[in-house]
Amino acid sequence: MTVDLLSTVRSRAGDEPVQVGLILGSGLGHLADTVDGVAIPYEDLPGFPHAGVSGHQPKLVIGDLEGVRVAILGGRAHYYESGQAAVMRGPIELLQQLGAETLLLTNAAGSFRADIPPGDLMLINDHINFSGLNPLIGEPTDRRFVNMTNAYDPEISTQLESAAASEDIAIKSGVYAWYSGPSFETPAEIRAIKILGADAVGMSTVPEVILARFFGMKAVAISTITNMAAGMSDENISHEHTKAMAPLGAAKLEKVIRRFLRNISVNPGSKPV
């Protein structure tokens, strides 16, 4: 990350440290519009990637949400857009430099489990890097050997489960598998990933969690289930279908995120750091 990028953001959003960083997946972009703060388009940020997936809002929003100072990335760039696993390295490093010690990620995913159907939420408790790619390939220092045990922070995950319970929203935990995309998985690939132990599959999040851990941040993530994985139903899986289904779970996820942040604001002892 360049000094120019950090100074550009601080000149527009101020120097007050951010507490929580968020990366919003499909269906949640409007949450950034409710923040009392400053919105900066990615195109105004030196070195920021072009987030070209429809359904995302490529802007950095910094300000107050439910009494907590947050920095929200309204859109993410994916590996399949450029062939670069580290495409989100700059934005995530920026969140860390702005003070965020916790990164909350959301995504849209396909479920393998009948008890986590479309419209439900899944709290990610671990992942499988099915793609075999890694955003730290080429990192020259020994910092590249990141310990990924408890990559999804157990304590903060418990706080998210509590927030969901307070909102009377069911949320189950599971393992997320990262598939590179952009084509969807074949039924044979889904059978293979399921055998490996995954509960849901998607095309993001895993490289971002690796980067968050690399920068010393705690990470948590929640999937909005938009479809059953290939071969597990008669759904016509497509990006349009994903965008159409995402708001169903996103409405629940927004309530969970707001309650989570409100708990932090009201109860400093629950600060997720």
N, C-alpha and C positions, 0 to 999 in steps of 0.2 A: 504494500500500500504506500502511496506517495504522501509526503507531507502536504502537498497541494490539495489532495482529496480531503484530508482531515480538516485543514484550515478552511476549505470551501464550505464544508458542512457546518463547522462551528460559527462561521461568519453569518450564517443564515438561521441556525437553530440555537445558538448560544453555547456556553461552556458547561452548563449544568449536566452532571453525569447521568447517563441512561442506566436504568436498573435492569430492564428485561428487553431482549431483542426478540422479534417475531419474524418468521417467514411464512407468508400466507399462500396457501394453495388455492386450487380452483374453488370458486363459490364464496370465498371469504374476503375478496378484495374490498368490498364496501366497508369492512370494519375499519380500514385505514382512514376512511372519510369521516369517521366519527371522532377521531383524535383531535384534541384541542392543541394545535401546534402548527408546525411548518411542514409543507409537502415539497419535495424537491424531485423533479423528474430525473430519471436515470441519465437522460441525455445531457443533463447539466453537471454530471459527476464524472470527473476524469477517470478513465479506466474502468468504469462500470460496464457490465455486459449489456448487450441488447436482449431484453426478455421478450421474445417474439411469439409466445404461445397465447392464443386467444383465450380469454377468461382470466388473465392476469392483469394487474395494474402496475406497470413498471415505474414506481416512484418510491422514494424513501420518505417516510413520515416520522417526525420526531415530536413528541409532546406528551400530554397527559391523557391517560385512559384509565378510568376507574380509580383515579388517585395515584397512579403509578406512572413515572416517566418511562416511556417506551420508545423504541426505535423499530419501526415496522418496514420490512421489505415487502412491498405489495406485489411483487412478481419475482420469480426466480428464472435464471437461465438454466437449461437442462443440458446434460452431456450430449444428447442427440442433436442439439442445434448446431454444435460446433465441433464435436469430437474431442472436447476438453473436459476431463473429469474435474479439473480445478477451476472451472469457470466462475464459481461463486467464492473463490478465495478472497478476492479484494473486498467485496461487500461484507463478508463475515468478519474479516480482520477489522474492518471499519467499525462494526458493531462493538467489537471488543475494545477498540481504542476509544470509543465513546463512553465506555464504562460498563457495558452490559456483561454481567457475569453469568447470566442464564440465557440460553437460546431455546425458544419454543417454536417448533416447526409443525406445520400442518401440510397435509397432502390429500389427494384423491387416490383411492386404491381399489383393487379388485379383491374380493374375499374368497377364501377357500372353505369357509366354515358356514354351515347352515344357521348357526346361532349368532352370526354377525352378518345379517343381510344388508342389502342396499338401504341407505338411509341411517344406518347405525354408525357408531364411532368405535374405533379400536385404538387403545393406548399402546404405543409400541414399547415393548420391554426388551427387545433385542433385534438384531437384523442379520440377514444373510446377504453378503455381497455376491449375488449370483452372476453379476456382470464380470467380476474379476478385475475391474478397473479400480484405480485409487487416485485421489487428488493429490497425494503426497509423492507420487512418482516424480523424480527429478529434484526433490528437496535435498539440498546438499548437506544439511546438518544432521546430527544424530537425533534431533527432535522429531525426525520422521518416524521413529519407532514408537508410535503412540500406543499406549495401553488402552484397549477397547473393552476391558471388563467393566461392567456397569456403565457402558457408554450412554445409556438412557438413565439419568439419575434416579435412583429408587426413591429417595426422600421427596423430591419434587413431583415425581410421578404419583406418589401417595397423596400429595396436596391436590393434584389434578383430579384424582379419584374422589377425594372428599368434596371438591367443588362440584363435580358431576352429581354426586349423591345429594348435595344441598339443593340442586336444581331438579332433582327427581329424574335424572337422565341416566339411562343404562349405558355403561361403558365397560367393555371387556378388554383384556390385555392379550397381546399376541406378538408374534415375530413377523417382521416385514422383510420381504425380499426385494432387492433392487435389480430391476431388469433395465437394460440400457435404452430400449426403445429405438426409434419412434414407432415401429410396428408393434402391435400387441403380441402377446405370447401365444404360442400354439397350444392346443390341448395337451400334447405330449410334454411340452416344457412345463406346463402347469402341474402335470402329474409328477414330474421329476422334482420340481421345487417343493411340492407338498410332501414328498417322501423325505426331503432334506429337513423338514420341520417348520416350514413357513406357514403362516396363517393368512397372509395377504401379500399382494404384489403391487409394485408401482415403479415409476420411472424417475424418482427423485429422492431427496432426503438423506440417503446413506452417505454420499460424498460430503454433504453439508455437515452431518454429525461428525464425521471424521475430521473435518476442518475445524469445527467448534472445539473438539477435544484437543486438537493440535495447538489451538490458541488459548487453551486453558479454561474454556468455558464449560459450564454444565449444560447438558442438552436433554430435552424432553420432546416427544413428538406424538401427535395424534393423527390418525388417518380417518378421513370421511369415506365410508364405503359407498361407491357409486355403482358397483356391478358385482356379480359373481364372476369369478375368473373363467377364462375360456374353457369350454367343454363341460362346465358345471351347471349350465342352465341354457335355455333357448334364447337368451337375450342377444340382440344384435349389438355387439360391443363396438363402439366408435368414440371418437373424441366428442362428437356432438352429443352422444348419449351421456358421456361423462359430465359435460357442461350442464346438461339438462337435469341430471340427478344430483349433482354436487350441492345445490342449495338445500336439499332435504336434510342432509346431515349437517350442513354448514350452519343452519339456524340453531341446532343443538350445540354445535361446537362453539359458536359465538357466546352462548349463555355460559358454557363451562369456562371459557377464557375470561369473560368479564367477572364471573364469580371468583375465579382464581386470583385475578389481579385485585379485586375488591378485598379479598381476605388478606392479601399482602399489605394493602393500604391501611386497613383497620387494625390488623394484628401484626405489628412490626416483628414479633417473634416468629412469624411464619415466613419471613423473608427468605426467598429461595436461593440463598447463597451459603 
